[in-house]
Amino acid sequence: MNRFIILAVLIVGLISCSTTTFQPFTNQKYTPTKKVDLYTDEKPSREYIEIGRIIVGEDAFTGETHMVKWAIEKARKVGADGLIWVRDAKTFYATKFYTGEVKEIIFIAIKYKELK
């Protein structure tokens, strides 16, 4: 019985690991920000530069709301002023214990250009 519980915990742990990755477009480092604007249907009206891509993969127990929250947290850490929601994707995922598709949301992290 104890082995079953340990195995169940391990399986849940493996399939509940979401990923949030930042792929920078430059070597430039930015100071973390406190506020990140989210653009889902339109692009920002201010001029900006794209500083990188943030990809959030869902885990077995979360939905889109948590995925967006994680993307915004990552954007703050890398110094982005905003996120542009680029697209949703499905990625095939296979481990010894789980096989299936996992949703990913892809964002472009942006930094506003200084107003002159």
ZAZALUM-981416 format. One record per atom (N, C-alpha, C, O): residue number from 1; residue in three letters; atom name; x, y, z. Coordinates in nm, 4 decimals, decimal comma, m for minus. Layout:
N
NUM;ala;CA;X;Y;Z
...
//
This chain:
116
1;met;N;0,0813;m0,1194;0,0000
1;met;CA;0,0000;0,0000;0,0000
1;met;C;0,0862;0,1265;0,0000
1;met;O;0,0565;0,2220;m0,0717
2;asn;N;0,1934;0,1270;0,0809
2;asn;CA;0,2817;0,2434;0,0858
2;asn;C;0,3484;0,2684;m0,0490
2;asn;O;0,3668;0,3834;m0,0889
3;arg;N;0,3843;0,1621;m0,1187
3;arg;CA;0,4470;0,1776;m0,2503
3;arg;C;0,3499;0,2434;m0,3479
3;arg;O;0,3895;0,3271;m0,4290
4;phe;N;0,2232;0,2054;m0,3395
4;phe;CA;0,1225;0,2645;m0,4273
4;phe;C;0,1092;0,4140;m0,4017
4;phe;O;0,1003;0,4920;m0,4966
5;ile;N;0,1078;0,4549;m0,2770
5;ile;CA;0,0955;0,5969;m0,2428
5;ile;C;0,2171;0,6740;m0,2927
5;ile;O;0,2031;0,7825;m0,3492
6;ile;N;0,3338;0,6195;m0,2725
6;ile;CA;0,4564;0,6856;m0,3195
6;ile;C;0,4543;0,6975;m0,4714
6;ile;O;0,4876;0,8031;m0,5252
7;leu;N;0,4161;0,5918;m0,5408
7;leu;CA;0,4092;0,5946;m0,6866
7;leu;C;0,3062;0,6970;m0,7340
7;leu;O;0,3313;0,7703;m0,8297
8;ala;N;0,1919;0,7025;m0,6686
8;ala;CA;0,0880;0,7984;m0,7065
8;ala;C;0,1380;0,9422;m0,6896
8;ala;O;0,1135;1,0266;m0,7758
9;val;N;0,2067;0,9699;m0,5811
9;val;CA;0,2612;1,1044;m0,5578
9;val;C;0,3643;1,1387;m0,6647
9;val;O;0,3655;1,2513;m0,7145
10;leu;N;0,4490;1,0462;m0,7004
10;leu;CA;0,5491;1,0697;m0,8043
10;leu;C;0,4846;1,0982;m0,9389
10;leu;O;0,5278;1,1886;m1,0104
11;ile;N;0,3830;1,0230;m0,9738
11;ile;CA;0,3143;1,0433;m1,1015
11;ile;C;0,2494;1,1804;m1,1059
11;ile;O;0,2636;1,2532;m1,2041
12;val;N;0,1790;1,2153;m1,0008
12;val;CA;0,1145;1,3469;m0,9949
12;val;C;0,2204;1,4561;m1,0042
12;val;O;0,2001;1,5559;m1,0734
13;gly;N;0,3309;1,4389;m0,9370
13;gly;CA;0,4385;1,5370;m0,9417
13;gly;C;0,4958;1,5530;m1,0808
13;gly;O;0,5260;1,6646;m1,1231
14;leu;N;0,5110;1,4439;m1,1520
14;leu;CA;0,5669;1,4504;m1,2864
14;leu;C;0,4732;1,5175;m1,3853
14;leu;O;0,5173;1,5970;m1,4682
15;ile;N;0,3454;1,4867;m1,3776
15;ile;CA;0,2547;1,5441;m1,4762
15;ile;C;0,2014;1,6800;m1,4346
15;ile;O;0,1321;1,7450;m1,5129
16;ser;N;0,2316;1,7242;m1,3142
16;ser;CA;0,1823;1,8550;m1,2725
16;ser;C;0,2902;1,9620;m1,2804
16;ser;O;0,2723;2,0718;m1,2276
17;cys;N;0,3989;1,9323;m1,3439
17;cys;CA;0,5077;2,0283;m1,3548
17;cys;C;0,4868;2,1169;m1,4765
17;cys;O;0,5106;2,0746;m1,5896
18;ser;N;0,4425;2,2386;m1,4534
18;ser;CA;0,4285;2,3308;m1,5646
18;ser;C;0,5639;2,3949;m1,5901
18;ser;O;0,6521;2,3941;m1,5042
19;thr;N;0,5784;2,4494;m1,7076
19;thr;CA;0,7036;2,5148;m1,7405
19;thr;C;0,6762;2,6568;m1,7869
19;thr;O;0,5794;2,6821;m1,8586
20;thr;N;0,7606;2,7476;m1,7462
20;thr;CA;0,7575;2,8855;m1,7941
20;thr;C;0,8997;2,9189;m1,8347
20;thr;O;0,9890;2,9274;m1,7503
21;thr;N;0,9202;2,9377;m1,9636
21;thr;CA;1,0552;2,9647;m2,0119
21;thr;C;1,0620;3,1011;m2,0792
21;thr;O;0,9662;3,1472;m2,1413
22;phe;N;1,1769;3,1636;m2,0653
22;phe;CA;1,2045;3,2912;m2,1312
22;phe;C;1,3168;3,2690;m2,2297
22;phe;O;1,4238;3,2201;m2,1936
23;gln;N;1,2921;3,3052;m2,3543
23;gln;CA;1,3933;3,2957;m2,4595
23;gln;C;1,4274;3,4378;m2,5033
23;gln;O;1,3539;3,4973;m2,5821
24;pro;N;1,5381;3,4930;m2,4532
24;pro;CA;1,5715;3,6325;m2,4847
24;pro;C;1,6103;3,6503;m2,6311
24;pro;O;1,6667;3,5602;m2,6933
25;phe;N;1,5793;3,7675;m2,6846
25;phe;CA;1,6172;3,8015;m2,8216
25;phe;C;1,7509;3,8739;m2,8269
25;phe;O;1,8127;3,8825;m2,9330
26;thr;N;1,7963;3,9267;m2,7119
26;thr;CA;1,9247;3,9971;m2,7053
26;thr;C;1,9950;3,9578;m2,5759
26;thr;O;1,9395;3,8853;m2,4934
27;asn;N;2,1173;4,0063;m2,5592
27;asn;CA;2,1917;3,9840;m2,4350
27;asn;C;2,1642;4,0931;m2,3314
27;asn;O;2,2153;4,0868;m2,2196
28;gln;N;2,0849;4,1914;m2,3678
28;gln;CA;2,0512;4,3037;m2,2796
28;gln;C;1,9768;4,2530;m2,1567
28;gln;O;1,8860;4,1707;m2,1687
29;lys;N;2,0141;4,3009;m2,0397
29;lys;CA;1,9456;4,2683;m1,9139
29;lys;C;1,8664;4,3905;m1,8696
29;lys;O;1,9108;4,5040;m1,8869
30;tyr;N;1,7495;4,3667;m1,8127
30;tyr;CA;1,6628;4,4756;m1,7678
30;tyr;C;1,6302;4,4582;m1,6208
30;tyr;O;1,6293;4,3469;m1,5682
31;thr;N;1,6030;4,5715;m1,5550
31;thr;CA;1,5625;4,5715;m1,4152
31;thr;C;1,4215;4,5140;m1,4044
31;thr;O;1,3353;4,5478;m1,4855
32;pro;N;1,3965;4,4282;m1,3065
32;pro;CA;1,2604;4,3747;m1,2893
32;pro;C;1,1566;4,4872;m1,2784
32;pro;O;1,1851;4,5951;m1,2264
33;thr;N;1,0382;4,4600;m1,3279
33;thr;CA;0,9305;4,5588;m1,3266
33;thr;C;0,8221;4,5173;m1,2281
33;thr;O;0,8149;4,4018;m1,1862
34;lys;N;0,7383;4,6135;m1,1922
34;lys;CA;0,6287;4,5854;m1,0995
34;lys;C;0,4976;4,5625;m1,1731
34;lys;O;0,4119;4,4883;m1,1251
35;lys;N;0,4810;4,6252;m1,2888
35;lys;CA;0,3552;4,6177;m1,3633
35;lys;C;0,3830;4,5697;m1,5056
35;lys;O;0,4750;4,6177;m1,5718
36;val;N;0,3025;4,4748;m1,5511
36;val;CA;0,3146;4,4231;m1,6866
36;val;C;0,1776;4,4325;m1,7530
36;val;O;0,0791;4,3785;m1,7026
37;asp;N;0,1725;4,5014;m1,8663
37;asp;CA;0,0479;4,5122;m1,9419
37;asp;C;0,0316;4,3877;m2,0286
37;asp;O;0,1292;4,3353;m2,0823
38;leu;N;m0,0918;4,3411;m2,0419
38;leu;CA;m0,1206;4,2223;m2,1222
38;leu;C;m0,2033;4,2634;m2,2430
38;leu;O;m0,3087;4,3254;m2,2290
39;tyr;N;m0,1549;4,2286;m2,3620
39;tyr;CA;m0,2238;4,2591;m2,4869
39;tyr;C;m0,2680;4,1278;m2,5511
39;tyr;O;m0,1858;4,0443;m2,5886
40;thr;N;m0,3986;4,1120;m2,5625
40;thr;CA;m0,4510;3,9870;m2,6182
40;thr;C;m0,5075;4,0042;m2,7589
40;thr;O;m0,4949;3,9145;m2,8422
41;asp;N;m0,5686;4,1173;m2,7852
41;asp;CA;m0,6335;4,1368;m2,9152
41;asp;C;m0,5693;4,2449;m3,0003
41;asp;O;m0,5945;4,2524;m3,1206
42;glu;N;m0,4881;4,3272;m2,9402
42;glu;CA;m0,4277;4,4375;m3,0139
42;glu;C;m0,2832;4,4530;m2,9686
42;glu;O;m0,2418;4,4005;m2,8652
43;lys;N;m0,2079;4,5270;m3,0496
43;lys;CA;m0,0705;4,5575;m3,0118
43;lys;C;m0,0696;4,6888;m2,9357
43;lys;O;m0,1635;4,7677;m2,9475
44;pro;N;0,0347;4,7135;m2,8579
44;pro;CA;0,0417;4,8384;m2,7806
44;pro;C;0,0421;4,9605;m2,8715
44;pro;O;0,0939;4,9554;m2,9830
45;ser;N;m0,0157;5,0700;m2,8238
45;ser;CA;m0,0157;5,1946;m2,9005
45;ser;C;0,1189;5,2672;m2,8865
45;ser;O;0,1551;5,3486;m2,9714
46;arg;N;0,1919;5,2374;m2,7795
46;arg;CA;0,3247;5,2962;m2,7591
46;arg;C;0,4285;5,2197;m2,8395
46;arg;O;0,4097;5,1027;m2,8727
47;glu;N;0,5377;5,2871;m2,8701
47;glu;CA;0,6483;5,2185;m2,9377
47;glu;C;0,7179;5,1273;m2,8377
47;glu;O;0,7280;5,1592;m2,7193
48;tyr;N;0,7657;5,0137;m2,8870
48;tyr;CA;0,8282;4,9153;m2,7991
48;tyr;C;0,9322;4,8351;m2,8761
48;tyr;O;0,9384;4,8375;m2,9990
49;ile;N;1,0134;4,7641;m2,7989
49;ile;CA;1,1056;4,6671;m2,8578
49;ile;C;1,0708;4,5296;m2,8008
49;ile;O;1,0259;4,5179;m2,6868
50;glu;N;1,0916;4,4287;m2,8799
50;glu;CA;1,0671;4,2919;m2,8352
50;glu;C;1,1943;4,2412;m2,7678
50;glu;O;1,3013;4,2404;m2,8286
51;ile;N;1,1822;4,1990;m2,6420
51;ile;CA;1,3021;4,1560;m2,5691
51;ile;C;1,3125;4,0039;m2,5579
51;ile;O;1,4178;3,9515;m2,5217
52;gly;N;1,2042;3,9331;m2,5886
52;gly;CA;1,2122;3,7876;m2,5810
52;gly;C;1,0758;3,7218;m2,5934
52;gly;O;0,9730;3,7876;m2,6095
53;arg;N;1,0791;3,5911;m2,5855
53;arg;CA;0,9583;3,5087;m2,5952
53;arg;C;0,9395;3,4355;m2,4627
53;arg;O;1,0345;3,3811;m2,4065
54;ile;N;0,8161;3,4350;m2,4140
54;ile;CA;0,7821;3,3588;m2,2941
54;ile;C;0,6842;3,2502;m2,3354
54;ile;O;0,5811;3,2774;m2,3970
55;ile;N;0,7176;3,1282;m2,3011
55;ile;CA;0,6326;3,0140;m2,3333
55;ile;C;0,5913;2,9485;m2,2020
55;ile;O;0,6753;2,9126;m2,1195
56;val;N;0,4600;2,9338;m2,1847
56;val;CA;0,4067;2,8718;m2,0639
56;val;C;0,3354;2,7438;m2,1044
56;val;O;0,2448;2,7456;m2,1878
57;gly;N;0,3770;2,6330;m2,0446
57;gly;CA;0,3123;2,5046;m2,0694
57;gly;C;0,2233;2,4693;m1,9518
57;gly;O;0,2627;2,4835;m1,8360
58;glu;N;0,1019;2,4228;m1,9829
58;glu;CA;0,0099;2,3888;m1,8743
58;glu;C;0,0510;2,2579;m1,8094
58;glu;O;0,1170;2,1738;m1,8704
59;asp;N;0,0103;2,2431;m1,6846
59;asp;CA;0,0287;2,1146;m1,6201
59;asp;C;m0,1069;2,0457;m1,6148
59;asp;O;m0,2042;2,0954;m1,6716
60;ala;N;m0,1136;1,9360;m1,5495
60;ala;CA;m0,2358;1,8559;m1,5500
60;ala;C;m0,3486;1,9174;m1,4683
60;ala;O;m0,4634;1,8753;m1,4820
61;phe;N;m0,3192;2,0151;m1,3842
61;phe;CA;m0,4194;2,0635;m1,2908
61;phe;C;m0,4497;2,2125;m1,3014
61;phe;O;m0,5262;2,2645;m1,2202
62;thr;N;m0,3929;2,2820;m1,3978
62;thr;CA;m0,4156;2,4256;m1,4068
62;thr;C;m0,4778;2,4618;m1,5401
62;thr;O;m0,4792;2,3825;m1,6342
63;gly;N;m0,5280;2,5811;m1,5453
63;gly;CA;m0,5886;2,6299;m1,6675
63;gly;C;m0,5203;2,7558;m1,7155
63;gly;O;m0,4134;2,7942;m1,6680
64;glu;N;m0,5857;2,8185;m1,8110
64;glu;CA;m0,5324;2,9364;m1,8763
64;glu;C;m0,5056;3,0513;m1,7794
64;glu;O;m0,4066;3,1228;m1,7948
65;thr;N;m0,5913;3,0698;m1,6809
65;thr;CA;m0,5747;3,1800;m1,5858
65;thr;C;m0,4405;3,1715;m1,5144
65;thr;O;m0,3698;3,2715;m1,5026
66;his;N;m0,4054;3,0532;m1,4672
66;his;CA;m0,2767;3,0358;m1,3989
66;his;C;m0,1610;3,0505;m1,4968
66;his;O;m0,0557;3,1035;m1,4611
67;met;N;m0,1795;3,0045;m1,6186
67;met;CA;m0,0731;3,0155;m1,7181
67;met;C;m0,0398;3,1622;m1,7461
67;met;O;0,0774;3,1983;m1,7574
68;val;N;m0,1419;3,2458;m1,7572
68;val;CA;m0,1208;3,3893;m1,7802
68;val;C;m0,0516;3,4510;m1,6589
68;val;O;0,0392;3,5327;m1,6734
69;lys;N;m0,0949;3,4116;m1,5399
69;lys;CA;m0,0325;3,4627;m1,4169
69;lys;C;0,1170;3,4294;m1,4143
69;lys;O;0,1995;3,5143;m1,3806
70;trp;N;0,1509;3,3056;m1,4499
70;trp;CA;0,2926;3,2653;m1,4513
70;trp;C;0,3715;3,3426;m1,5562
70;trp;O;0,4870;3,3782;m1,5330
71;ala;N;0,3102;3,3688;m1,6710
71;ala;CA;0,3778;3,4464;m1,7754
71;ala;C;0,4056;3,5883;m1,7266
71;ala;O;0,5137;3,6422;m1,7502
72;ile;N;0,3090;3,6482;m1,6592
72;ile;CA;0,3270;3,7841;m1,6074
72;ile;C;0,4359;3,7864;m1,4999
72;ile;O;0,5162;3,8796;m1,4959
73;glu;N;0,4397;3,6861;m1,4136
73;glu;CA;0,5458;3,6783;m1,3121
73;glu;C;0,6831;3,6701;m1,3777
73;glu;O;0,7768;3,7380;m1,3358
74;lys;N;0,6945;3,5867;m1,4805
74;lys;CA;0,8227;3,5729;m1,5513
74;lys;C;0,8587;3,7046;m1,6202
74;lys;O;0,9747;3,7460;m1,6193
75;ala;N;0,7582;3,7706;m1,6803
75;ala;CA;0,7824;3,8983;m1,7483
75;ala;C;0,8351;4,0032;m1,6508
75;ala;O;0,9268;4,0785;m1,6836
76;arg;N;0,7773;4,0080;m1,5316
76;arg;CA;0,8265;4,1025;m1,4292
76;arg;C;0,9734;4,0759;m1,3988
76;arg;O;1,0546;4,1682;m1,3936
77;lys;N;1,0064;3,9489;m1,3788
77;lys;CA;1,1439;3,9127;m1,3422
77;lys;C;1,2448;3,9517;m1,4492
77;lys;O;1,3571;3,9906;m1,4169
78;val;N;1,2060;3,9416;m1,5774
78;val;CA;1,3007;3,9733;m1,6844
78;val;C;1,2958;4,1193;m1,7260
78;val;O;1,3682;4,1609;m1,8165
79;gly;N;1,2091;4,1990;m1,6589
79;gly;CA;1,2056;4,3425;m1,6839
79;gly;C;1,1158;4,3870;m1,7978
79;gly;O;1,1339;4,4967;m1,8507
80;ala;N;1,0195;4,3049;m1,8369
80;ala;CA;0,9277;4,3426;m1,9448
80;ala;C;0,8224;4,4404;m1,8944
80;ala;O;0,7810;4,4346;m1,7787
81;asp;N;0,7797;4,5303;m1,9827
81;asp;CA;0,6708;4,6226;m1,9513
81;asp;C;0,5367;4,5665;m1,9972
81;asp;O;0,4316;4,6070;m1,9475
82;gly;N;0,5404;4,4741;m2,0913
82;gly;CA;0,4169;4,4189;m2,1437
82;gly;C;0,4374;4,2827;m2,2062
82;gly;O;0,5496;4,2401;m2,2338
83;leu;N;0,3244;4,2152;m2,2276
83;leu;CA;0,3227;4,0852;m2,2952
83;leu;C;0,2208;4,0908;m2,4077
83;leu;O;0,1082;4,1367;m2,3887
84;ile;N;0,2608;4,0441;m2,5238
84;ile;CA;0,1682;4,0303;m2,6351
84;ile;C;0,1397;3,8815;m2,6518
84;ile;O;0,2302;3,8022;m2,6778
85;trp;N;0,0131;3,8449;m2,6365
85;trp;CA;m0,0306;3,7055;m2,6495
85;trp;C;m0,0234;3,6711;m2,7983
85;trp;O;m0,1000;3,7247;m2,8784
86;val;N;0,0681;3,5823;m2,8350
86;val;CA;0,0885;3,5500;m2,9755
86;val;C;m0,0037;3,4375;m3,0205
86;val;O;m0,0785;3,4519;m3,1173
87;arg;N;0,0025;3,3247;m2,9487
87;arg;CA;m0,0827;3,2132;m2,9907
87;arg;C;m0,0832;3,1032;m2,8855
87;arg;O;0,0011;3,0971;m2,7960
88;asp;N;m0,1831;3,0164;m2,9012
88;asp;CA;m0,1915;2,8941;m2,8220
88;asp;C;m0,1398;2,7817;m2,9104
88;asp;O;m0,1552;2,7853;m3,0325
89;ala;N;m0,0800;2,6844;m2,8496
89;ala;CA;m0,0308;2,5695;m2,9247
89;ala;C;m0,0525;2,4434;m2,8431
89;ala;O;m0,0672;2,4489;m2,7210
90;lys;N;m0,0543;2,3328;m2,9096
90;lys;CA;m0,0602;2,2027;m2,8433
90;lys;C;0,0716;2,1322;m2,8711
90;lys;O;0,1183;2,1284;m2,9849
91;thr;N;0,1297;2,0779;m2,7686
91;thr;CA;0,2557;2,0054;m2,7803
91;thr;C;0,2349;1,8638;m2,7317
91;thr;O;0,1744;1,8414;m2,6269
92;phe;N;0,2848;1,7686;m2,8074
92;phe;CA;0,2757;1,6297;m2,7656
92;phe;C;0,3775;1,6065;m2,6550
92;phe;O;0,4920;1,6509;m2,6641
93;tyr;N;0,3348;1,5371;m2,5514
93;tyr;CA;0,4180;1,5166;m2,4329
93;tyr;C;0,4105;1,3698;m2,3950
93;tyr;O;0,3018;1,3123;m2,3879
94;ala;N;0,5239;1,3102;m2,3712
94;ala;CA;0,5232;1,1683;m2,3337
94;ala;C;0,6289;1,1419;m2,2277
94;ala;O;0,7444;1,1827;m2,2403
95;thr;N;0,5861;1,0729;m2,1234
95;thr;CA;0,6780;1,0225;m2,0223
95;thr;C;0,6432;0,8755;m2,0025
95;thr;O;0,5572;0,8204;m2,0711
96;lys;N;0,7090;0,8164;m1,9114
96;lys;CA;0,6811;0,6766;m1,8817
96;lys;C;0,5396;0,6595;m1,8262
96;lys;O;0,4787;0,5535;m1,8406
97;phe;N;0,4876;0,7662;m1,7621
97;phe;CA;0,3587;0,7563;m1,6948
97;phe;C;0,2453;0,8305;m1,7641
97;phe;O;0,1284;0,8062;m1,7339
98;tyr;N;0,2779;0,9212;m1,8573
98;tyr;CA;0,1737;1,0048;m1,9161
98;tyr;C;0,2060;1,0321;m2,0621
98;tyr;O;0,3206;1,0597;m2,0976
99;thr;N;0,1044;1,0242;m2,1454
99;thr;CA;0,1186;1,0581;m2,2860
99;thr;C;m0,0031;1,1395;m2,3266
99;thr;O;m0,1161;1,1037;m2,2935
100;gly;N;0,0196;1,2476;m2,3973
100;gly;CA;m0,0914;1,3290;m2,4434
100;gly;C;m0,0453;1,4657;m2,4881
100;gly;O;0,0743;1,4939;m2,4944
101;glu;N;m0,1420;1,5500;m2,5190
101;glu;CA;m0,1118;1,6845;m2,5617
101;glu;C;m0,1187;1,7800;m2,4429
101;glu;O;m0,2016;1,7651;m2,3531
102;val;N;m0,0301;1,8773;m2,4453
102;val;CA;m0,0251;1,9781;m2,3413
102;val;C;m0,0366;2,1140;m2,4095
102;val;O;0,0294;2,1401;m2,5100
103;lys;N;m0,1203;2,1988;m2,3541
103;lys;CA;m0,1387;2,3324;m2,4095
103;lys;C;m0,0211;2,4212;m2,3718
103;lys;O;0,0307;2,4140;m2,2603
104;glu;N;0,0202;2,5046;m2,4656
104;glu;CA;0,1206;2,6069;m2,4411
104;glu;C;0,0639;2,7407;m2,4865
104;glu;O;m0,0110;2,7480;m2,5839
105;ile;N;0,1003;2,8457;m2,4152
105;ile;CA;0,0683;2,9807;m2,4597
105;ile;C;0,2006;3,0520;m2,4840
105;ile;O;0,2917;3,0474;m2,4014
106;ile;N;0,2091;3,1173;m2,5979
106;ile;CA;0,3318;3,1865;m2,6363
106;ile;C;0,3067;3,3368;m2,6334
106;ile;O;0,2098;3,3864;m2,6909
107;phe;N;0,3964;3,4084;m2,5651
107;phe;CA;0,3873;3,5531;m2,5518
107;phe;C;0,5173;3,6156;m2,6028
107;phe;O;0,6227;3,5520;m2,6007
108;ile;N;0,5090;3,7397;m2,6481
108;ile;CA;0,6283;3,8194;m2,6766
108;ile;C;0,6399;3,9205;m2,5632
108;ile;O;0,5466;3,9965;m2,5371
109;ala;N;0,7550;3,9210;m2,4958
109;ala;CA;0,7823;4,0168;m2,3887
109;ala;C;0,8362;4,1443;m2,4524
109;ala;O;0,9255;4,1404;m2,5370
110;ile;N;0,7800;4,2575;m2,4099
110;ile;CA;0,8199;4,3845;m2,4708
110;ile;C;0,8672;4,4836;m2,3644
110;ile;O;0,8335;4,4743;m2,2463
111;lys;N;0,9460;4,5776;m2,4124
111;lys;CA;0,9939;4,6893;m2,3301
111;lys;C;0,9550;4,8165;m2,4042
111;lys;O;0,9893;4,8328;m2,5214
112;tyr;N;0,8832;4,9075;m2,3368
112;tyr;CA;0,8423;5,0313;m2,4007
112;tyr;C;0,9641;5,1194;m2,4269
112;tyr;O;1,0557;5,1267;m2,3450
113;lys;N;0,9636;5,1858;m2,5419
113;lys;CA;1,0684;5,2830;m2,5713
113;lys;C;1,0422;5,4074;m2,4875
113;lys;O;0,9274;5,4419;m2,4595
114;glu;N;1,1481;5,4730;m2,4489
114;glu;CA;1,1375;5,5950;m2,3677
114;glu;C;1,0664;5,7040;m2,4454
114;glu;O;1,0932;5,7243;m2,5639
115;leu;N;0,9756;5,7743;m2,3787
115;leu;CA;0,9062;5,8873;m2,4411
115;leu;C;1,0021;6,0058;m2,4448
115;leu;O;1,0735;6,0318;m2,3479
116;lys;N;1,0035;6,0769;m2,5566
116;lys;CA;1,0947;6,1922;m2,5698
116;lys;C;1,0175;6,3209;m2,5656
116;lys;O;1,0765;6,4286;m2,5752
//
